[in-house]
Amino acid sequence: MRSNKLISISLGMTLAAVCAAVPSAAQEPYPQQPPPQYPPAQQYPPQQGQYPPQGQYPPPQGQYPPAQGQYGQYPQPQYAQPPMLAPQQLDQLVGPIALYPDGLLAQTLTAATFSNEIPDAAGWANAHSYLKGDALADAIRQDNLPWDPSILALLPFPSVLNYMAQNMGWTQALGNAVLAQRPDVMDAVQRLRQEAYNYGYLRDSQYNRVVYAGPGNIEIIPITPGYYYVPYYNPAIVFYRPRPGFFVGGAIRFGPGISIGAAFAPWGWGSIGFGWRAHDIIIDNRPWVRTWSNRATYAYPHPYRRAEGPRTERHEVPPAHHDAHQDHYQHGEHGEHR
């Protein structure tokens, strides 16, 4: 009996020890998995201090690899209407171009809706940047370029096309917004122009005249008709109150002048601008009414139609131009080099 009792006591102590160990084992922490990482919210365009320099040329060959980074690859087919952007997002989206003169801004907004054609056009513009005026217009015709008229209209402005090609996610977002909510995009441009005007950055200059017809109707018009200068500025500066002692007059710089004469009229440069109150983009004296719903079938209101037949190349780029082109790119110089 005593032996059986000792055995029972021994088994009881063993069982108690096992039971005591079980809660301890149950409380042993499992390896912790990191919380799921969600991609950061897309910004339109890069936030303050991250704006890429405008007007830089790509490598001489003019080829643009698929853009990587916060905007991803381009272009991705989209069939559903993009989400509507809030006013603050639209302000960020149009910031880099809001102070373009009205004609150039109108062509930039409409060209962004054909974002898939931008990289090829930028390469062509770079390779032919030694041409200007009527000679450039003749080259556009002779090469039978297949792009939309709004893209052809920007070929005299390589720096604008380069900026769009190097930031394809931004360009596609801009084009989507123009198609889906053009009045809101135009309102965002006017909000930013008003801020730049209030803080003294946007004023008449030797390049442009600022026509202030009241809130929501600020025009920027070339001093010399048909002679455009691309402005370069930091949106994180010109749309905010300047710090004490800051010289606002030096915040906006300009590239070389670009002459847009009658030879460029077929691509919408005749009587171009905005009806700001009515939210109209005016191309060749007619409203441009392409939207998200009619984007697959829309035809420009003016007579020009896309070129048909094979694209050709009739212009040899001089070797000296290649060397100068590479030098400008390596040193990050801005402007049209025309």
NUSE-938193 format. One record per residue (C-alpha): residue in one letter; x, y, z. Coordinates in steps of 0.1 Angstrom, whole numbers, padded with zeros to 4 digits, always signed. Layout:
N
AXYZ;...
***
This chain:
338
M+0000+0000+0000;R+0028+0024+0009;S+0045+0016-0024;N+0013+0023-0043;K+0009+0056-0025;L+0044+0066-0033;I+0038+0058-0069;S+0006+0078-0069;I+0024+0108-0053;S+0052+0105-0078;L+0028+0104-0108;G+0008+0133-0094;M+0040+0154-0090;T+0050+0146-0126;L+0016+0154-0139;A+0016+0187-0120;A+0049+0196-0135;V+0037+0188-0170;C+0006+0209-0165;A+0026+0238-0152;A+0048+0236-0182;V+0019+0237-0207;P+0007+0272-0200;S+0043+0284-0202;A+0047+0268-0236;A+0014+0282-0247;Q+0025+0317-0238;E+0058+0314-0257;P+0055+0341-0284;Y+0055+0330-0320;P+0078+0347-0345;Q+0063+0380-0353;Q+0054+0387-0390;P+0060+0423-0401;P+0027+0441-0408;P+0017+0442-0444;Q+0034+0470-0462;Y+0011+0490-0485;P+0025+0511-0513;P+0025+0548-0505;A-0003+0569-0519;Q+0004+0581-0553;Q+0014+0618-0555;Y+0005+0642-0582;P+0033+0652-0590;P+0062+0645-0566;Q+0060+0664-0534;Q+0078+0695-0523;G+0115+0694-0529;Q+0112+0664-0553;Y+0103+0680-0585;P+0126+0667-0613;P+0145+0694-0632;Q+0126+0705-0663;G+0141+0709-0697;Q+0169+0683-0695;Y+0176+0662-0725;P+0176+0624-0725;P+0205+0605-0739;P+0212+0614-0776;Q+0195+0584-0790;G+0162+0598-0777;Q+0150+0564-0763;Y+0130+0563-0731;P+0129+0530-0712;P+0097+0522-0693;A+0095+0545-0664;Q+0099+0530-0630;G+0093+0544-0596;Q+0064+0559-0578;Y+0043+0560-0610;G+0052+0525-0623;Q+0054+0516-0660;Y+0037+0533-0688;P+0013+0532-0705;Q-0011+0508-0689;P-0045+0504-0708;Q-0073+0518-0687;Y-0109+0510-0694;A-0126+0522-0663;Q-0128+0559-0657;P-0101+0570-0633;P-0110+0581-0598;M-0119+0618-0594;L-0091+0638-0579;A-0096+0662-0550;P-0087+0699-0554;Q-0054+0695-0535;Q-0044+0666-0557;L-0052+0686-0588;D-0032+0715-0575;Q-0002+0692-0571;L-0008+0677-0605;V-0008+0710-0625;G+0018+0728-0604;P+0047+0723-0628;I+0028+0737-0658;A+0003+0762-0643;L+0025+0792-0652;Y+0030+0782-0689;P+0017+0808-0713;D-0019+0799-0722;G-0012+0786-0757;L+0016+0763-0746;L-0005+0751-0716;A-0034+0743-0739;Q-0012+0721-0761;T+0004+0705-0731;L-0029+0695-0715;T-0044+0681-0747;A-0011+0663-0756;A-0011+0646-0721;T-0043+0628-0731;F-0022+0609-0757;S+0005+0600-0733;N+0015+0568-0751;E+0028+0589-0780;I+0050+0612-0759;P+0082+0592-0756;D+0086+0586-0793;A+0078+0622-0800;A+0104+0634-0775;G+0130+0613-0791;W+0122+0628-0826;A+0122+0663-0812;N+0156+0658-0796;A+0171+0643-0828;H+0158+0673-0848;S+0163+0701-0823;Y+0187+0718-0847;L+0157+0726-0869;K+0135+0756-0861;G+0107+0777-0876;D+0095+0767-0911;A+0123+0742-0915;L+0110+0723-0885;A+0074+0725-0897;D+0086+0711-0931;A+0104+0682-0914;I+0073+0673-0895;R+0053+0670-0927;Q+0081+0653-0947;D+0087+0626-0921;N+0049+0618-0921;L+0048+0616-0883;P+0018+0596-0871;W+0010+0613-0838;D-0019+0634-0827;P-0018+0671-0837;S-0014+0681-0801;I+0018+0660-0799;L+0031+0675-0832;A+0023+0709-0818;L+0049+0704-0790;L+0077+0692-0812;P+0092+0728-0812;F+0095+0724-0774;P+0119+0695-0767;S+0122+0704-0730;V+0084+0701-0725;L+0082+0668-0742;N+0113+0655-0723;Y+0097+0665-0690;M+0066+0646-0699;A+0085+0616-0712;Q+0107+0614-0681;N+0077+0615-0658;M+0052+0593-0676;G+0031+0584-0646;W+0026+0621-0640;T+0018+0627-0677;Q-0008+0599-0677;A-0024+0611-0645;L-0026+0646-0660;G-0041+0633-0693;N-0067+0612-0674;A-0077+0642-0653;V-0081+0664-0684;L-0104+0638-0699;A-0124+0630-0668;Q-0126+0664-0651;R-0113+0692-0673;P-0132+0720-0655;D-0116+0710-0622;V-0081+0709-0639;M-0087+0744-0652;D-0099+0756-0618;A-0067+0742-0603;V-0046+0761-0628;Q-0064+0793-0619;R-0060+0787-0581;L-0023+0784-0585;R-0020+0814-0607;Q-0039+0834-0582;E-0015+0823-0554;A+0015+0832-0576;Y-0001+0865-0584;N-0010+0872-0547;Y+0026+0866-0536;G+0042+0887-0564;Y+0057+0859-0584;L+0034+0862-0614;R+0038+0896-0630;D+0044+0911-0664;S+0078+0905-0678;Q+0099+0909-0709;Y+0085+0875-0720;N+0049+0874-0710;R+0020+0897-0702;V-0003+0887-0673;V-0039+0897-0679;Y-0058+0897-0646;A-0096+0898-0654;G-0106+0888-0618;P-0104+0856-0598;G-0106+0825-0620;N-0096+0844-0651;I-0059+0851-0652;E-0043+0848-0687;I-0006+0845-0695;I+0001+0858-0730;P+0034+0861-0749;I+0046+0897-0752;T+0053+0890-0789;P+0025+0870-0805;G+0037+0836-0816;Y+0069+0838-0796;Y+0070+0815-0766;Y+0094+0812-0737;V+0091+0781-0715;P+0091+0791-0678;Y+0111+0772-0652;Y+0103+0774-0616;N+0099+0754-0584;P+0062+0748-0575;A+0072+0745-0539;I+0082+0782-0540;V+0061+0802-0563;F+0027+0791-0549;Y+0036+0799-0513;R+0042+0831-0493;P+0078+0841-0497;R+0100+0842-0466;P+0111+0877-0455;G+0138+0891-0477;F+0133+0866-0505;F+0136+0881-0540;V+0105+0869-0558;G+0116+0884-0591;G+0142+0856-0596;A+0119+0826-0588;I+0108+0821-0625;R+0134+0817-0652;F+0128+0813-0689;G+0143+0793-0717;P+0152+0806-0752;G+0124+0819-0773;I+0105+0796-0796;S+0089+0810-0827;I+0055+0795-0837;G+0046+0809-0870;A+0018+0803-0896;A+0035+0770-0907;F+0024+0754-0874;A-0012+0763-0878;P-0022+0728-0890;W-0014+0715-0855;G-0038+0738-0837;W-0016+0769-0831;G-0041+0792-0848;S-0060+0812-0822;I-0053+0790-0792;G-0060+0795-0755;F-0088+0791-0730;G-0122+0802-0722;W-0115+0802-0685;R-0150+0811-0673;A-0167+0785-0696;H-0139+0759-0689;D-0131+0756-0726;I-0098+0747-0741;I-0096+0766-0774;I-0077+0750-0802;D-0076+0767-0836;N-0104+0790-0825;R-0127+0761-0816;P-0135+0743-0783;W-0116+0711-0777;V-0142+0687-0764;R-0124+0653-0761;T-0135+0635-0729;W-0131+0602-0712;S-0163+0588-0729;N-0154+0599-0765;R-0116+0595-0763;A-0116+0565-0787;T-0134+0583-0815;Y-0128+0620-0810;A-0114+0639-0840;Y-0099+0674-0838;P-0122+0702-0849;H-0097+0717-0873;P-0089+0701-0907;Y-0056+0683-0899;R-0058+0645-0896;R-0032+0620-0886;A-0007+0611-0912;E-0013+0579-0931;G+0012+0555-0946;P+0048+0547-0935;R+0067+0571-0913;T+0099+0582-0929;E+0132+0599-0919;R+0145+0625-0944;H+0169+0645-0921;E+0204+0635-0911;V+0215+0647-0877;P+0249+0664-0880;P+0277+0648-0859;A+0284+0682-0843;H+0248+0683-0831;H+0252+0650-0814;D+0283+0663-0795;A+0266+0695-0784;H+0234+0676-0774;Q+0253+0652-0752;D+0272+0681-0735;H+0240+0699-0727;Y+0225+0667-0712;Q+0255+0658-0691;H+0256+0693-0676;G+0219+0694-0670;E+0214+0726-0689;H+0178+0738-0695;G+0161+0753-0724;E+0152+0745-0759;H+0187+0750-0775;R+0172+0765-0805;
***
